[in-house]
Amino acid sequence: MHKPSGLSTHRGWDDSDDALLQRVRDEVNAYVYPIHRIDRGASGIVLFALDKEAARAFTDAWMSGEADKRYLAITRGHPAEHTLLDHPIPKAPGEDRVEARTEIWLRETFGRYALVEARPHTGRLHQIRRHLKHLSCPLIGDVRYGKGEHNRIFRTEHGLHRLALHATKLSVPHPDGGLLVVDCLLADDLAAAIASCRRAYAVG
């Protein structure tokens, strides 16, 4: 499913009565099993299974690192062309740091901003956001780890009022064999912000 920005994956995750999980259950009129979740402010792919056996198989693939998840993000600052960041982060404030690895590619630049692709190899809370902050390339629209000045610029000049993070592609072994590959077009507001950046920072 394509989760819109501003909607939680699970009901109660942030004390909201609305959630993608309930919407999907209402749509298919059946119990479904969420395999993973993405941040409320992010948009893009969230995978659900229709039965326990499929859910277990997908979850096993997730836990073993066989799932390949790709995100697009807009950052303040330009990371290197390719980075494999191995930087432990706490599971929660005050807790011990745990392994966290994210692969990042620089895809495009617009002045001091950049479009990057990220692949988290582990699944820690806010991992991509925290790792981009560690690289001094904070995510646009991130009120926790980002920069308010640049978030305001994107609101006023590029019409983006949310986290600039989109789950764009997912590849994971299917329980029936083969590989399940899902692609998700950019959300309209994020695509419009990228187009606005290209116009604003066009050379020549």
C-alpha positions as a Markdown table, in Angstrom:
| # | Residue | x | y | z |
|---|---|---|---|---|
| 1 | Met | 0.0 | 0.0 | 0.0 |
| 2 | His | 1.0 | 3.6 | -0.6 |
| 3 | Lys | 0.9 | 5.3 | 2.8 |
| 4 | Pro | 0.4 | 9.1 | 2.6 |
| 5 | Ser | 2.4 | 11.4 | 4.7 |
| 6 | Gly | 0.8 | 12.3 | 8.0 |
| 7 | Leu | -0.9 | 8.9 | 8.5 |
| 8 | Ser | 0.4 | 6.4 | 11.1 |
| 9 | Thr | 0.9 | 2.8 | 10.0 |
| 10 | His | -0.6 | 1.4 | 13.2 |
| 11 | Arg | -3.5 | 2.8 | 15.2 |
| 12 | Gly | -2.4 | 4.0 | 18.6 |
| 13 | Trp | 1.2 | 4.4 | 17.5 |
| 14 | Asp | 0.8 | 8.1 | 18.1 |
| 15 | Asp | -2.6 | 8.2 | 19.9 |
| 16 | Ser | -4.4 | 8.7 | 16.6 |
| 17 | Asp | -7.7 | 7.0 | 15.8 |
| 18 | Asp | -6.9 | 6.8 | 12.1 |
| 19 | Ala | -4.2 | 4.5 | 10.7 |
| 20 | Leu | -3.2 | 2.8 | 7.5 |
| 21 | Leu | -3.7 | -0.6 | 9.0 |
| 22 | Gln | -7.4 | 0.0 | 9.7 |
| 23 | Arg | -7.9 | 1.6 | 6.3 |
| 24 | Val | -6.5 | -1.5 | 4.6 |
| 25 | Arg | -8.6 | -3.8 | 6.7 |
| 26 | Asp | -11.7 | -1.8 | 5.9 |
| 27 | Glu | -10.8 | -1.8 | 2.2 |
| 28 | Val | -10.3 | -5.5 | 1.8 |
| 29 | Asn | -12.8 | -6.4 | 4.5 |
| 30 | Ala | -10.4 | -8.9 | 6.1 |
| 31 | Tyr | -7.7 | -9.0 | 8.8 |
| 32 | Val | -4.3 | -8.1 | 7.4 |
| 33 | Tyr | -0.9 | -8.3 | 9.0 |
| 34 | Pro | 1.5 | -5.3 | 8.7 |
| 35 | Ile | 5.1 | -6.5 | 7.9 |
| 36 | His | 6.8 | -3.3 | 8.8 |
| 37 | Arg | 6.1 | 0.4 | 9.2 |
| 38 | Ile | 7.5 | 3.7 | 8.1 |
| 39 | Asp | 7.5 | 7.1 | 9.9 |
| 40 | Arg | 4.2 | 8.9 | 10.1 |
| 41 | Gly | 5.7 | 11.9 | 8.2 |
| 42 | Ala | 7.0 | 9.7 | 5.4 |
| 43 | Ser | 5.1 | 8.4 | 2.4 |
| 44 | Gly | 5.4 | 5.3 | 0.3 |
| 45 | Ile | 5.3 | 1.5 | 0.4 |
| 46 | Val | 4.0 | -0.4 | 3.4 |
| 47 | Leu | 3.7 | -4.2 | 3.0 |
| 48 | Phe | 0.8 | -6.2 | 4.4 |
| 49 | Ala | 0.1 | -9.9 | 4.4 |
| 50 | Leu | -3.3 | -11.5 | 4.2 |
| 51 | Asp | -2.6 | -14.6 | 6.4 |
| 52 | Lys | -0.3 | -15.6 | 9.3 |
| 53 | Glu | 1.8 | -17.9 | 7.2 |
| 54 | Ala | 2.7 | -15.2 | 4.6 |
| 55 | Ala | 3.2 | -12.7 | 7.4 |
| 56 | Arg | 5.7 | -15.1 | 9.2 |
| 57 | Ala | 7.6 | -15.7 | 5.9 |
| 58 | Phe | 7.9 | -12.0 | 5.1 |
| 59 | Thr | 8.9 | -11.2 | 8.7 |
| 60 | Asp | 11.6 | -13.9 | 8.6 |
| 61 | Ala | 12.9 | -12.4 | 5.3 |
| 62 | Trp | 12.9 | -8.9 | 7.0 |
| 63 | Met | 14.7 | -10.1 | 10.1 |
| 64 | Ser | 17.4 | -12.0 | 8.0 |
| 65 | Gly | 18.2 | -8.9 | 6.0 |
| 66 | Glu | 16.8 | -10.2 | 2.7 |
| 67 | Ala | 14.4 | -7.3 | 2.2 |
| 68 | Asp | 15.8 | -4.5 | 0.1 |
| 69 | Lys | 14.1 | -1.2 | 0.9 |
| 70 | Arg | 14.8 | 2.0 | -0.9 |
| 71 | Tyr | 13.9 | 5.6 | 0.0 |
| 72 | Leu | 14.2 | 8.9 | -1.7 |
| 73 | Ala | 14.9 | 12.0 | 0.4 |
| 74 | Ile | 15.7 | 15.7 | 0.1 |
| 75 | Thr | 18.6 | 16.9 | 2.3 |
| 76 | Arg | 20.3 | 20.1 | 3.3 |
| 77 | Gly | 23.8 | 19.5 | 2.1 |
| 78 | His | 25.4 | 17.0 | -0.2 |
| 79 | Pro | 26.6 | 13.6 | 1.0 |
| 80 | Ala | 29.3 | 11.7 | -0.9 |
| 81 | Glu | 28.4 | 10.0 | -4.2 |
| 82 | His | 28.1 | 6.7 | -2.2 |
| 83 | Thr | 28.3 | 6.1 | 1.5 |
| 84 | Leu | 27.9 | 3.0 | 3.6 |
| 85 | Leu | 27.4 | 4.4 | 7.1 |
| 86 | Asp | 27.9 | 2.0 | 10.0 |
| 87 | His | 27.0 | 4.2 | 13.0 |
| 88 | Pro | 25.3 | 2.6 | 16.1 |
| 89 | Ile | 22.3 | 4.5 | 17.4 |
| 90 | Pro | 20.2 | 4.1 | 20.6 |
| 91 | Lys | 17.0 | 2.2 | 20.3 |
| 92 | Ala | 15.4 | 4.9 | 22.4 |
| 93 | Pro | 16.7 | 7.9 | 24.4 |
| 94 | Gly | 18.9 | 6.7 | 27.3 |
| 95 | Glu | 19.3 | 3.1 | 25.9 |
| 96 | Asp | 22.5 | 1.5 | 24.7 |
| 97 | Arg | 23.5 | 2.0 | 21.1 |
| 98 | Val | 22.8 | -0.8 | 18.7 |
| 99 | Glu | 24.1 | -1.6 | 15.2 |
| 100 | Ala | 22.7 | 0.6 | 12.5 |
| 101 | Arg | 23.8 | 0.6 | 8.8 |
| 102 | Thr | 22.5 | 2.7 | 6.0 |
| 103 | Glu | 23.7 | 2.9 | 2.4 |
| 104 | Ile | 23.3 | 6.4 | 0.8 |
| 105 | Trp | 23.7 | 7.5 | -2.8 |
| 106 | Leu | 23.7 | 11.1 | -4.1 |
| 107 | Arg | 21.3 | 11.3 | -7.0 |
| 108 | Glu | 20.9 | 15.0 | -7.8 |
| 109 | Thr | 21.8 | 18.4 | -6.4 |
| 110 | Phe | 19.9 | 21.7 | -6.3 |
| 111 | Gly | 22.1 | 24.4 | -5.0 |
| 112 | Arg | 22.8 | 23.5 | -1.4 |
| 113 | Tyr | 20.2 | 20.8 | -1.4 |
| 114 | Ala | 20.3 | 17.2 | -2.7 |
| 115 | Leu | 18.1 | 14.3 | -3.7 |
| 116 | Val | 19.5 | 11.1 | -2.1 |
| 117 | Glu | 18.6 | 7.5 | -2.2 |
| 118 | Ala | 18.9 | 5.5 | 1.0 |
| 119 | Arg | 18.9 | 1.8 | 1.8 |
| 120 | Pro | 18.6 | 0.9 | 5.5 |
| 121 | His | 20.3 | -2.4 | 6.1 |
| 122 | Thr | 19.0 | -2.5 | 9.7 |
| 123 | Gly | 15.6 | -1.3 | 11.0 |
| 124 | Arg | 16.2 | 1.1 | 13.8 |
| 125 | Leu | 13.8 | 3.9 | 14.8 |
| 126 | His | 14.3 | 7.0 | 12.6 |
| 127 | Gln | 17.4 | 5.4 | 11.3 |
| 128 | Ile | 17.6 | 7.2 | 7.9 |
| 129 | Arg | 16.8 | 10.5 | 9.6 |
| 130 | Arg | 19.4 | 10.1 | 12.3 |
| 131 | His | 22.1 | 8.9 | 10.0 |
| 132 | Leu | 21.6 | 11.8 | 7.6 |
| 133 | Lys | 21.9 | 14.1 | 10.6 |
| 134 | His | 25.1 | 12.4 | 11.5 |
| 135 | Leu | 26.4 | 13.1 | 8.0 |
| 136 | Ser | 25.5 | 16.8 | 8.5 |
| 137 | Cys | 22.9 | 16.4 | 5.7 |
| 138 | Pro | 19.7 | 16.6 | 7.6 |
| 139 | Leu | 16.4 | 15.7 | 6.0 |
| 140 | Ile | 14.1 | 18.5 | 4.9 |
| 141 | Gly | 10.9 | 18.7 | 6.9 |
| 142 | Asp | 12.3 | 16.9 | 9.8 |
| 143 | Val | 11.3 | 18.9 | 12.9 |
| 144 | Arg | 13.3 | 16.6 | 15.3 |
| 145 | Tyr | 16.6 | 16.0 | 13.5 |
| 146 | Gly | 16.5 | 18.7 | 10.8 |
| 147 | Lys | 17.0 | 22.5 | 10.6 |
| 148 | Gly | 14.1 | 24.8 | 11.1 |
| 149 | Glu | 15.4 | 27.4 | 8.7 |
| 150 | His | 15.6 | 25.1 | 5.8 |
| 151 | Asn | 12.2 | 23.5 | 6.6 |
| 152 | Arg | 10.7 | 27.0 | 6.4 |
| 153 | Ile | 12.4 | 27.6 | 3.1 |
| 154 | Phe | 10.8 | 24.5 | 1.6 |
| 155 | Arg | 7.4 | 25.4 | 3.1 |
| 156 | Thr | 7.4 | 28.9 | 1.7 |
| 157 | Glu | 9.4 | 28.5 | -1.6 |
| 158 | His | 8.7 | 24.9 | -2.6 |
| 159 | Gly | 5.3 | 24.2 | -1.0 |
| 160 | Leu | 6.5 | 21.2 | 1.0 |
| 161 | His | 4.9 | 21.0 | 4.4 |
| 162 | Arg | 6.1 | 17.6 | 5.6 |
| 163 | Leu | 9.0 | 15.1 | 5.9 |
| 164 | Ala | 10.9 | 14.8 | 2.6 |
| 165 | Leu | 11.1 | 11.0 | 2.8 |
| 166 | His | 9.4 | 8.5 | 0.5 |
| 167 | Ala | 9.6 | 4.7 | 0.5 |
| 168 | Thr | 10.0 | 4.2 | -3.3 |
| 169 | Lys | 11.0 | 0.5 | -3.8 |
| 170 | Leu | 10.8 | -2.8 | -2.0 |
| 171 | Ser | 12.2 | -6.2 | -3.0 |
| 172 | Val | 11.6 | -9.2 | -0.8 |
| 173 | Pro | 11.5 | -13.0 | -1.3 |
| 174 | His | 7.9 | -14.1 | -1.8 |
| 175 | Pro | 6.6 | -17.1 | 0.3 |
| 176 | Asp | 5.6 | -18.8 | -2.9 |
| 177 | Gly | 9.1 | -18.5 | -4.4 |
| 178 | Gly | 10.6 | -15.8 | -6.6 |
| 179 | Leu | 11.0 | -12.2 | -5.7 |
| 180 | Leu | 8.3 | -9.7 | -4.9 |
| 181 | Val | 9.2 | -6.3 | -6.3 |
| 182 | Val | 7.1 | -3.2 | -5.6 |
| 183 | Asp | 7.7 | 0.3 | -7.0 |
| 184 | Cys | 5.9 | 3.4 | -5.7 |
| 185 | Leu | 5.8 | 6.7 | -7.6 |
| 186 | Leu | 6.7 | 9.8 | -5.6 |
| 187 | Ala | 3.8 | 11.5 | -3.7 |
| 188 | Asp | 2.5 | 14.5 | -5.6 |
| 189 | Asp | 3.7 | 17.1 | -3.1 |
| 190 | Leu | 7.2 | 15.7 | -3.0 |
| 191 | Ala | 7.5 | 15.4 | -6.8 |
| 192 | Ala | 6.3 | 19.0 | -7.0 |
| 193 | Ala | 8.9 | 20.2 | -4.5 |
| 194 | Ile | 11.7 | 18.4 | -6.5 |
| 195 | Ala | 10.4 | 20.0 | -9.7 |
| 196 | Ser | 10.4 | 23.4 | -7.9 |
| 197 | Cys | 14.0 | 22.9 | -6.8 |
| 198 | Arg | 15.1 | 22.1 | -10.3 |
| 199 | Arg | 13.5 | 25.3 | -11.6 |
| 200 | Ala | 14.9 | 27.4 | -8.8 |
| 201 | Tyr | 18.5 | 26.1 | -9.1 |
| 202 | Ala | 18.7 | 25.6 | -12.8 |
| 203 | Val | 22.0 | 26.5 | -14.3 |
| 204 | Gly | 22.0 | 28.8 | -17.3 |
